Amino acid sequence: MSRNRYTKRSLYILTEGETEEAYFSRIGEILGDDKECKYSVKVDVREIEDGCKTDPVNMVKEAKESKTDYDEIWVVFDRDRERDDQNIKAIELAKKWKIGIAFSSIAFEEWVLLHFEKCTKAFERSDCGSRGGICTCNGSVCVKSYIKQNYYPAFEKGRTKLYDDLNQKQNIALDNAAWLKHQYAQITNYHLLNPYTDVDTLVSKLLELPAIRYERINSVFSFDEIDFFITHHSTANHIISVSIQVTNNSTNPLIFNNAQENIKLLDINNQELVYTVSQTKIIYPAENKEVVLQFHINEHQISKLKFCSIKEWIYVELL
């Protein structure tokens, strides 16, 4: 985390669930105890009444009324298929009023599950038991039972130790959430997707962690004002060579030499390997050149490239 802070930025989170409240309130406690953290966090919850979920549109409108009291406002809610129109309207209003949205489908529990696996299963509901009965689906219908059956037997809605229990797997969840969004990269109506979550965006902001996104090997992507296009890669004699077409859109020269560590190769165990080049290559502003990076690999299978800066990490899968 950044150091030498003098004034914390106030951040207000309005959510509709007790699980979300417990999770973010605990983060708020941790940040509040650390004088060098950037944010001071307040969390409010709007409970379900008479079996009906809170109206997300009214939540966003309520959050807007607090904009003058805080530096930053976020609304956290999940998908209810009976209110898809309200969800999209809430998202549109939040964008108009510059209010952050952390949205999950089908429930906040999707974020919890991503601490344990890359999951693309479309669950029907968050918790069968919330409908007044005892859940007997064994995780085939509701995400809560799936989590309890497979990974986290102590998990319950509103569990006060939720964040502490999951903290050691936080980096896995951030990676998996970015990977999940990447599966739907061409879809804009994300409020209709299942599964989906962008809770990772809010968590990364609060904890001042680099944002993570995935890009495709056969498409151009931008990183620190540089356009990259990975044309091909090959392996021979325990060396993988990656050819990249690079366009420098910045105002500074871009240097590739054996002292740089901003591009790495990860194996399937997430071990990071740094590249070497046969000779230093400089790409000046407005230039386009091909660069061949070489990585000495061990017996483990390679997984993905990692482009890393202080603010952002980009992964490109090579498998």
N, C-alpha and C positions, 0 to 999 in steps of 0.2 A: 504493500500500500504506500501511497505518497506520504511524504513527511513534511514537517514544518508548516502545519496548518494553523491558522489563527481563528477563523470563524467557520463553524460547520454550516453547510447548506441544509435547510429544513426540507424534509421530504415527507409528504403525507400519502398514506396508502389507505384506500377505502376498498373493502372486500366484502364478499357475501357469505363466506364460510368460516366455520370455527377452525378448520384445519389450516386454512390460509392465514387466519389471524394468529394462531399459535406459532406458525412457521416464521412469519415476518416480524412478529413481536419479539421473538427470540433474537433474530438478526439485529433488530433495533436495540435490544439490551446490550448485545456485544459491541455494537458500534458506539453506543453511548458511553460505555466504560473505557473506550480507547480515545484519548484526546487527539490522536493524530489521524483519526478517520475523517473522511470528508463529510459524511451525512449524519444528521440528527433525524431519527425516524419516528413518526407517530402512525399508529395503525388503528383504524376503526372498522367494525364489522356490522353488517346489516343482516340480521338473522332471518332464516326462513320462517314465515308465519303462516299458520293454517295449511301447511303442506305445500305452499307456493313459494317459489324462489323470488328473490328480489328482482325488480325490473331494472335491467342494466342501463336503460335510457335515463331513468330517474337517478340512478347512482352517479352517472356522468354529470347530470345537471347539478346534483348535490355537490359533487366534487368541484365543479366550476365556481360555486359560491365560496369556496375556501381558497381560491387562487391568490387572493391578496394576502393571505395569512402564511403562505408557504412558498419556498423557492421552486418547488416541483411537486406535481400531483400525479398519482397513479391510481387507476381503478383495476382491481383484480376480479375477474369473474370467469365462469365457464359456460359451456354450451348446454342449452336446453332446446331440444329439437322443436318444441312448441313455440319458441320465441326467436326463431332465426331472423325474422324481420327486425325485432327489437335489437338483436345483437349487432346487425350491420349498421343500424341507425346509431347505436351507442358508439360504435367504432368510428363512424363518420363524424359525429359530434366531437368526440375526443380529439380527433385529428384537427378539426377546425379550431378548437379551443386550446390546442397544444397541451393536452392531458395524456399522459402515458397510459397504455393499455397492456395488461398482462393477461392473455386469454388462453384458456385450455379447453380441449375437446377430447374426451367427453367430460372430463373433470380435472380438478387440480391434481388428483391422484396420478394422472399421466406424468406429471413432473416428478412425482415420487418414484414411479416405476422406472423412469429413465436413469435413476441412480444405479440400477441393476442390469439393465439390458437395453439394446436397440430393439424397440418393440414397434411393430406396425399393425398389431392386432386392433381391430375396431371393436371396442367394448360398447355394450348397449347402455350401461348406466354406471354411476360411481359406486353404488352400494345397494344391493338387493334389500338389505335389512332396513334401509331408510324408508321403505314402503310399508312398514308396519309388521313385516314378517321376519322369519329367520332365513338367512341366506343359505341356500343349498346348491348353488351353481358351481361351487368349487373353482371359481375363477373363469368359468366359461362365458359368463354374462357380465359380471361386474368387476371393475378394475381393483377395487379394494380387496376382494377375496383372492384375486390372482396374486396380488402383492403378498398377502398373508400366507397363502399356500406355498408360494415358491421362494420367497426371499426374506420376509420381514414379519414373523408371526406376532410381534408385539404391536403392529400398526393398528391404530384406531383413529377415527376422526377426532380432531382437536387434541391429539396427543402433545402434551407440553414439551416432551423431549424429542419431538420430531426432527428439528434442525440438528440437534446435537447427535442424534442417532445417524443422520445421513451425512454429516459434515465430511467424513473421511472419503466419501464417494462423490463429493461435489464436482470435481473435475470431470469425472465420468459422465455425470448428468449434463454438464454444460456441453461436452463434446457430443453426446447422444442427441441432445435437443437440437443442436445445429445440424447434425446429420439428418434428423427427422424432417426438419424444414426443407432441407435440400432435396428430399424425395418428392416434394411438392413444388419445386422451384418455379414451374411454369403456371401454377394456379394462383390466381389473385384473390378469389373468394375463400380465404383461409378460415373464415368463421363457419364454413360448411364442412370442413375437413374432419376426419376422425381416423387415426389419432392426430393430435396437434397440440403444441404448447409453445408459447414464447415467454414463459416465466423466466427462462434463462436470461433474457435481456435485462429484466429488472434486477435479478440476483447479481449479474455481472456488474451492473452499475453501482449497486449498493456496496459491493465488496471491492470495487475498483479493479476488476479483472479484465483482461483483454476480451473484446468481443470475438466470437468464433463464427466462421461461416465456411461452408464447403463450396467448392467450384468443380466444374467438370474438366476433364483432361482435354476435351476436344472443343473448347470454347475460350474466347478471350476474357480475361478478368483483370480488374485493376487492383493494385496494391501499392499504397504510398505514391500515388500519381504515376505509377508505371504500369503499362499494359503487358501482360504475360500470356503467351500461347504455347502450351506444351505440345510439341509436334509429335514426338515419339520417344520411346525409351527402350533400351536393350541391355541384356546381361551377358557377361562373358568373364570367366576367370575371377569370380567373386567381385566383380566391379559392375555396377549398374551405371550406365550413361544416360543422362536425361537431356534431351535437346529442347531448348526453349527459345522462341522468338520473342524478343524484348523490344518494346517501344518506350522510349523515355519521354514522358509528357511533363516532367518536372523542370525546374530551372537549374538543377544541379547535376553534375556528372554522376553516373551510376557505375560503381566499381565492383567487378567480380575478381576476387583474389583469394588466396588460401588463408587469409585472416578473417574473412567474413563468416558470420554465423546466422545470417537472417533467413537462410533457406536450409532446411534440414530434411533428411529422409528418416521416416519412422518404420521400424519393422513391426510385426504383428504383436510384439510384446511392448510396443511404444518406446523402445530404445531409440534415442536420437543419434543420427549419424550426420556429420558435417561434410560438405562437399570439398573437392579439390578441382582446380582447373589447370590445364597444361601451361597456360601463361595468363598473366593479368590482362583483363579486358575492360576497357573503359567505354561506356556508351554515353555520349554527350546529349544534351537536350535536343529533342526533335529527331534523334537518330533511331534507326531500327536495325538491330543486329541479332544474329543467332548466337546463343551461348550454350556450350555443352558442359554440364556439371557431372562430375564423377564421384560416386560414393563406393567406398570399400565395404562390402557387406559380409556378414558371417553366414552361418547355416540357416538362420531364420528367414522366413519369407518376408519380402518387403510389403509395406502396406500403403503408405501415402507420403506425399510431400507436405511439408509444413513451412509456410511463409509467415514469419513472425516479426512483430514490432511491439512497442509498448502498449499500443491501443488495440491491436487487432491480430488475430491468428487466422490464416486461411489454410484449409486442408484440401488437397487434391488427391483423390484415391487413384492408385496405380494398379490395383488388383484387377 
